[in-house]
Amino acid sequence: MGIIWTILIGFIVGLVARAIKPGDDSAGFIVTTIIGVLGSLAATYVGQALNLYTVGEPAGFIASVLGAIVLLILWGLIKKKG
């Protein structure tokens, strides 16, 4: 059940990040989910390593969205070059 929960939260984070980030994001369901999950993992790791927040705090969700936005920007730059 843990992996399904992670994918669901990652998808929600990816959708929120796509809604916040300006510009055209033509990424599909799978790319949105992957970017959301990776953004969540990166933000969670960095935030907890720096003792900015602990597990279960709302700041973790906000950091996850910010991490996903960064990944969306990087995805857009990579997609432009390709």
N, C-alpha and C positions, 0 to 999 in steps of 0.2 A: 504494500500500500504506500510505502514511502516514496518510491520512484514515481508512482502515479501522481501523488501530491506535489512532488517537485516539478513534474512536467506541467501540471495545472497551474501552479503558481508562476512558473516561468512563462507560460503562455499569457497569463494576465499581466505580468510585468512587461512582456513584449508589446502587448496591445496598448498599455498605458504609455510606454515609451514612444511608440509610433504615433499616438495621439498628441503627445506633447511636442515631439520634435517636428519643426516645420519642414516643409518640402514634400516631394513625391517619394513615397516608400512603396514600391511595388512588390515587396517581399511577400511570399505566400505563408501559409499556415505553419509549415515546417521550419522555415527560416525565422519567422517571428518567434516560435517556441524556442528554437536553439539560441537565438540572441537573448531572449529573456532568461533562459536557464543559465547561460554563460555569464550574463551581466549580474544575475543574482549571486552566482558562485563567487565571482571576482569581488563584488562589493562586500559580500559577507566575509570572505577571507580577509580582505584588507581592513575592513571596519573592526572586526574582532581582534585582529592582530595588533591594531593600534589602540585597542581598548576604548574605541569611540562608543560602542554599544555592546549589549549582550544579546543572546538568543531571545527572540520573541518581542523585542522592542520595535515600535513603529519606525524608528530610524532605519532599521534594517530593510524595510520595504522601500522606503524613500531612497536609500543608497542603492538598492537593487535596480530601481527605475533609472537612477542616474547612471549606473554601470551599463544598463541596456542602451541608454541613449548614446553613450560613448561608443559602444559597439555598433550601433546603427550608423553613426557618423563614419566610423571606420569601414563598415560594410559599403556605404555609399561611395567612399573614395576608391575602394577596391573595385567596385562594380563599374565606376566611370572609366578606370584605366583598362578594363577588360573588354 
